[in-house]
Every structure is written in C-alpha cells, then in structure tokens.
Amino acid sequence: MLTPKVTFVVPCYKLGHLLQDCVRSILRQTYPEFEVLIMDDCSPDDTPRVAKSFQDDRVIHVRNRVNLGHLRNYNYGISLARGTYIWLISADDRLHSSSVLSRYVDLMERNPSIGYAFCPAMRLQGGEVKELLDYSVFHSADRIITGRVFLEHLIYANTIVAPSVLARKECYELVSMFPLDMPWGGDWYLWCVFALHYDVAYFAEPMVCYRRHAGSMTSQLMDGHVASCSLEDIELPWNIRRQAKRLGLTRLVRCCDLAIAKEYAKTLVTSRYSGQMVEFSEQDFLRSLASHTGSPRLRRWIRGRTYATMGDLAYWNGDSVTARRSYGKALRTCGFLPRVWLQFALLRSGTLGCRLRSSLGGVQRRFRRVGVA
C-alpha cells in the first residue's frame, strides 16, 4: 500500500461491540487514501476478532503489549501514523457523512495555513442518530477562521466534539501531543494550542456522530472524578495565558483572564458535571490564584471578575440574594466595574429594578449568541 494521505487512529478498550460500526463508517468514505489504525489497548473483549474481520488492507490492528491508558494509547497511535493528516476517533463514535473526509482534505490541501478542521456533531444513542449537539455549532456557514481569533472564543469553553477533528500530523509533532497530565481536557488543550499557531476550518454540516454511554471515556472520567475534571478546566486557561503572554498576544491574555474568572466562578457555585458539586472553597480559590501569579493586581482583577460572574450565575438560577451579595464582593474587591455597579444597583432597587436586570440579562445573552455566531 502506498503512503496514505490520512491516518484514522481508532482507540479501542472494551468497545469491541461498537468497533465495527465505527470502522465501517470510515471505509464508506469517498476519499480512499487512508489507513485505519485500531489501537487495541489490551482490550479484554472481542476487539481482536472484530479488528481482524475487515477484509481491507487499509485496516491495521495494533494490540498493545500492556495497557497504556487512553492518553498514551492516543499518542502511540499518532506516532505510528503515516498520513499527513490524523483523525482520532474513538471506537464508540462514527462518521455520519461519506464525503466528510474528502471535504476536509480538499480544503486543507488548498490552505496550508489550516491546522485542523471540525464540524458539529449529532448525538448517537442505541445505534440511532438523534438530535444535533447545539454546543458544537460554531456558525451557520462554512468558514476558515484565523486561529488566534478562534481561540478567543474557544478559551471560554470546549465546543469542539473530539471525533469531528482532522488535524495535520505536524500539529502533533511540532506543537504538542496529548499532555499526560490532562486526562480530562487534553483534547481541548490541543485545539487551543494548535490555534495559537494555525488557522482553523469549520464545516457547518454535522458530519459525525458522538455516542455518550456508560462505557465511554467521558463517562468514566466524570464518574467519581469531577473535582479533577474541574481543576483541569481551571488549569487550561492559565496554561494558554502563559503561552499567549510569551507571544505578546495582549488581547488573548485578557480573554484568558476572563476565562479563568469564569472557570473559578463555575467551580465555586455550580454543579459542574453530572449534577455533582465540587468541593472547592473560597480559600481553595485564593490559594489557587496565589499559586498561579505573584501579581497582586492580577489577583485582584480576577477575584473581582470571579465574584461578578458568580453573581450572574446566581441571578440566572433565580437567587437574587446571593447575586446581590456576590456583586457587592466584586465591587469591594475591584471597584471600577460599571456593569456590576448597574446590576448591583438594580437588584437593590426592588421589583422594578429586578425586571430591568432581567431585561439587561436577556440583551447580554443575545449579544453573546451573536458574538459566538
């Protein structure tokens, strides 16, 4: 077989019963120049039998000698890849369109500045395609986005569904492989650091299916490990901030500061994953701040924005009392916050003020939706 243009890395552990569905969706692609590496991480089920059942020499079964764990297995598969492009798709997901690979490769071949391409995803349940995952929709039309501009959006939340991404192998080789200390947010981190150095392509058509089930990696990581997941979400914007600062990207640094405050606020007051609260006190918050920066000014700035965001979250959850208290803390910490002064004043002015506050919140959310789109 000639050197393939694309390598599909298909990690598989206890997913032998879903593997055939995934690989068949790859083999149906109209673009033929690819290989499929089934990365069998010592799976104790019938993964070897299923992997050997495909009568196609593009499909290669790689069974690890020992169990590597998901991140090392990903990186091992990437290191074995011969393609110019790499598509990492778990054995429990599948491609929804037979032309998605052709569309991705064609665009990226014509635009060498693009580091990766992605699209929205559909939810897959019990073998049936369900609804569109709204959070994965970035825009209503196909587009190429300047990487650092896209990162100003991505740093606030991971809206990219991992099995929808085709990336250049050089992104992994020259920028980063999956970081072994980020079992939860490693993919989000990669999409962020790749965008620091490459442009990004987006296809508006949902062309992949994402399966959420008890045996999925996402479910396993969330099950009993919500505190670690939440702490990773805090560490990520701090990490990107350091890199953006080294590159002199002042605007992106400020976006990271706001994202950091948002993650702290969410961890302090919301049920982050599967309805579970994280034990993260205000003292934990202050210690974390001190461990990341020696600048009193930056600590005060982030504290103020964190309390302000806590106020927003409390208000949207119908808790005006906590919202008013949080806004007050924000103003005492960092006084020059005109929006917070207005929100605080409205909440203190009775029923009419609360109605005006609700109208203001609705306008803000509409503007945020326009900004994201």
N, C-alpha and C positions, 0 to 999 in steps of 0.2 A: 504494500500500500504506500502511495506517495505521501509526503508530509502533509497532514491535514491543515486546513486553514483555521479550524475551530476545534477546541477540545472541550467536551462536556465532562465535568467532574461530578460524579454522582455518588456522594457518600451514602453508605447504607449500613445501618446497625439495627437489627430486629425489625427490618422493614421489607423483608423478602416478599411478603404478601402484596406489597404495593409496587415493588420494583418493576414488574412487567409493564404496568400502566405507564410509569414514568418513561422507561426506555422506548416503548412503542411510540409515545408522543414525539420523541426525538427522531426516531427512524422515519417518521412520516414527513419530516421536513423536506421542502422542495430543494433546499440548498444541500448538496450531497457531500461537500468536502469537510467532513468532520470525523472525529473519533469519540468514543464514549468510554471513559474510564470508570468502571464500577468499583468504588473504593470500599471494599468489604472489610469493616473494622472488626474482624474475628466474630462476625455475627453468628449467634448460636442457632439460628433458624435455618430455613432452606434457601438462604441467599445464594450459596454456591450453585445449587441446582438451577435456580431461576436465571442466574447470570450466564450459565453455560447453555441455556436453552435458545438463545438468539442465534439464528443462522445468518450472521452478518459479521464479516471480519473487521468491521469498524468498532465492534463492541469488544472491550477487553476487560477481563475480570482480574482485579488486583486484590488478593486476600492478604492482609497484614499478618505478620508472624505473631505479633502481640497487639492487644487493644491499645490504640494510640489516644483515644478520646477524640471528640469531634474536631477541635481546632487543629491538632496535629495531623489528623486524617485529611482535613481540607488542604493544609499546607503541603502534605506529602503528595496528594493528587495534583496540586498546582505544579509542584517540582517535576512531576513526571510528564506533564502536558507538553505536546509537541506543537500545538497550534499557536498561531499568532494571537488568537483571541481565546478567552476562557469563559465558559458558562458553568457556574457552580449551581447545581440544582439537586436538592435532596430527593431521595428515592420516594418520598411520600407526596411530592408535588409533580406537576406535569405541564407541558406546553399546551396551550389552548388553540393556537393557530399554527397551521402547517407552513405558513410563509414568514413567521416571525424571524427566524434565523436569516433568511435571505434579505429581509428588510434591514435588519440590524447591520449585517456585514456590508451590504451595499453602501449604506450611509457612512459607516466608519472607514471604509476603504477610500471614499471620496473626501473624507475630512480627517486627516491625520491628527488634528488637534484634539479630537474627541477621545477621552479615556474610557468612558463606558456609556452604555445605553440602557434604558429601563422603560417600563410601561406599567400601567395599572394592572391589578390582578383581580380575578374572580375567586370567590370562596368555593372550595370543593368539600363536599360532605357526602359520605357514603357512596362515592363514585358519581355523584350528580353535581353539576355546576350550579351554584346558587347565585347570590347577589354580588354585585360589584363591591369591592372593598373601597369605600369612599375615601378613606385616609390616603390611599395610594394614588389618587388622582391629583396631578400637579397642574394640568392645564387642559383646556378643551381642544387643543390642536397640537400637532407635532411641532417640535421646535428644538433648536440647538441653543444651549444656554452657556454663557461664559461661566466657567467653573466656579470662580470666586464669588460671582453674583449668585449662583445657585446655592453656594454654601451659606450665604446669608439667610437663606430660607431653611436649609437642611439642618443647621446647627440647633434649631429650636425643637425639632422632633424628627425621628426617622420615619419618613413617609415612603421609603423605598422598600418594596417587598423583595427580599433577597433572591428568590428564584427567577426574578424578572431581569436580572442584570447580566449583560455580556460585557466583559472588560478586556482591555488589551493585557496580554501577559506581562508586558513591560511595566504596567502599573504595579503589579505584584513584585516584580524583580527590582525595580528602581525606587519605588516609594515604600511599600510595606506589604508583608504577608499578614495573615491573621495574627493579631497580638495574642499571645498565650495567656496574658493576664486579664483578658476581656472575654470571658466565655459567653456573656450575655450580649454585649454591644459591639462585638468585633466587626460585624458587617457594617453597622452604622459608622464606626470609626473609619473603616476603609473607604466608604463612599465619601466621607468628609475629606480625608487626606488626599484621595485621588483628585477631588475637585479643587484642591489647592494648586494642583499642577496641570490639570487637563480640563478641557471643556466637557460638557455632558449633553447627551442626546436623549430626548424624551419622545416616545410614541404614545399618542392619546388612546389608541385602541387597546383594550385589555386583552393581552395575548398569552397570559399564563394563568395557571390555577394554583392556589395556595390552600393546602389542607391543614387544618388545625384539629388535632385529636390528642387523646391521652398519651400516645406514644411519641408525639412529635418532640423535637428538640426544644422548641419554645415552651411547651407544657412541662417538660422535665426540668428545665432551668427555673421556671417560675415556681414549681412545686417545692415549697419549703425554703426557697432561696430568694424571696422577694427583697430582703434587705440588701443582699449582694447586688441584685439587679439594679436597685435604686441607686446604690452608691456608684455603680459603673456609669449610670446616667449623669451623675454629678461630675465624675472624673472626666468624662469625654469633652465637654466644652472647655474645661480647664486645660486639657491637653491641646486642643485645637487653638486655644488662645495663645499658648506659649509659641506654637509654630507660626501663627499669624503675626505675633509681635516680632519674631525674628525676621520675618519677611517684610516688616514695615507696613503691614496692612491695617492702618488705624481704624478704618470703618468696620472691618471684620472683627477686630479686637473688641470694639464696643458691642457688636452683635453677640459675641461670645459672653461678654459681661452680663447682658440681658438674659441670655440663655442660662447662664449659671444661676442667676437670681430665680428664674422660673423653675429650674430643677430643684433648688433648695426649697422653694415655697411648696411645690407639689409634694416633696418628700415629708415636709413638716405637717401638712394639713390634709392630705388626700389619701384615699385607698388606691395605691398605685397599680397593683397587679392582682387580678382575681379577687378584688374586693378586700384585700388584706392591707392593713395599716403597717407601716414600717416604724419600728421603734427608733425614732430619730428626734432627740430633744433639741431645744434651743442651745443648750450647752454643746451638744454634738455639732450643731451648725456653726457656732462660734469657733470651736476647735478646728473644724474643717477649714473655715476661712483663714484662720491663722496659719494653718499648715501649708496653704497654697500661696499666700502672698504676705510679704513683710510691709506692704504699704498701708498705713492707717487710712489714707484717703480712699484707696480702692476698697478696703474692707467696709468702710462706712457707706460708700456708694452702693455696694452690693447688698449690704444689710437693708438699706433704705428701700431698694427696689424689691428685695425679697419680701419685706413686710407689706409693701404696696400690692404685690401680686397675691400674697396671702389674703389681703382684703378683698381683691377682686374675686378670688376663688370662693371665699366665704359668702360674699354677696350673691354670686351666681347660684350658690347652694341654698339661698334663702335665709342666711344667718346674718342679718343686718347688724346685730350687736357685735359679733366677732369681727365683721368687716370694719365697723367704726373703730374698734379697738386697734385693729391692725393698721389702718390708715393713720391713726394717731401715733403709733410707734414709728411708722415710716417717716412722718413729719418731724418727730423728735430726733430721729437719727440723722436725717438728711433733709433739712428744711425746705430747700428750693425744689419743690415738686408741684408745679402748678396744677397738673391734672389731679393729683392726690388731694391737694387743698380743696379743689372744687368738689370732688367726690365726698370728702370728709364733711364739708360744709352742708352739702345736700342731705346727707344721712342724718345730720344733727338738726335739720330744719323741719322735721315732721313728715306727714304723709305726702304733701306736695313735693317736697324735696326728694323723697324716695321715688316718686313717679318720674321726676326729671332724671334721677340717677338711672332708672331703668331705661329711659329713652336714650340717654347717653351711652349706656352699655350696648344697646341694640345698634346704634350707629357705629360704635367701635368694632363690633363683631362683623358688621357688613363691610367696613373698610378693611379689616383683616382678611376677609374672604376675597375681596378684590385684589388685595396685595399678594395673596398666595397665588391667585389665578394669573 
